[in-house]
């Protein structure tokens, strides 16, 4: 089975200090090892996050075992992931069209070459 790619978006609170802090947490070597391990364990092969202004754009390449539902269940059961998510939430701002409780939103591909 071929790997799949998902693109997601989320905003940060539009504060230069918080944005810089979020970037520091995501620099090489600063993401907690339990977080990167949980991402890999879910079937994510590669992940990149990009920033423009206060908008984040994430690209996930996943294998056939990946599902958002299974990842959410595993994350909810992992205290370290919950600690990380609570910390990141202090800097994140849901997109204006997000439903209550939603953070990262899947983006629809509208063009491919």
N, C-alpha and C positions, 0 to 999 in steps of 0.2 A: 504494500500500500504506500502511496506517495505521502510525504509530509504535507501538512497544511500550514497555512500562514494566516494569522489573525492580526488585525490592526485595531488598536484601542486608543481612546482619547480621555483626558482628564485635565482639569485646570488646577493650578496652584493659586493660593491666595495671592493677590497682586501686591506683594510687598517685597521689595528687593532683598531685604535681609532674610526673609523666609525662603525665597527662591534660592538664594545662595546657600542656605543651610540644607535645603533639599538636595541641591547639587552635590554638596560635600558628602552627604550620606550615600550618594550613589556613585561617587568616584571609585575607581578600582581599589579594591582592598577594604573599603569602608562598609559595604553591605555585609550584614551579619552572615556568617557562614551557614547558620541554620536556615536563613531565608533563601540563599542560593540553592542549598540542598533541597529545600521543599519545592522549589521551582523545577529543578531537574527531576526530582522524584515523581512529579506530576506528568512528566512526558514532554516538558519543554526542552527542545534541543538548543535553541538559540533565542535570545531576547535582547532587544535594544530599546532604549528610551531616548527620545529626542525632545528638545525644548525650544519653543519659539515664544518669546514674551513670557506669559504665564501658562501657556497651553503645552501639555505633555502629549506626546504621540508615542505609543509603544507598538513594537512589531514582535510577535511571537511566532517562532517556527516550532511546530509540535509534531510528535510522532502519533501513530495510530492509537496509542493507549490514552492520549490526553482527552479529557472532557472538563468543561468549566464546572459542571456539577460535582465531579469527583474532587477537583482542586478545591472548591469551596468547602466541601465536607472535611477534607484533610486539613485545610487551613483553620477551620473552626475548632478542630481537635488539637491544634498545635499551639501551646501557650506562647512560644517564642514568636511565631508568626502573628498571633494576636497582639503581642506587645509591640512588634514592628508596625503593624497596621494602625494601632492606636497612636503611635508616634508620628507616622506619616500623615494621619488624618488631621493633625494640628496644622499642617501646611497645605493640605489639599482642599479644593473647592469643587464640588460636583458641577458638571456642565448644567447650564440653565434648563435643559430639557430632560435631565435625568429624573427618574422616578425616585421617590423617597427611599433612602438607603442605598441607592446605586452610586458607585464611584466610577471605575473604569468602564467606558461604554464601547461596545463593538462599533466599528466603522464599516459602512458599506462600500465595497469597491465599485467605483463607477467608471473606471477606465483601466485598460491593460493594453500593452503593446505586444 
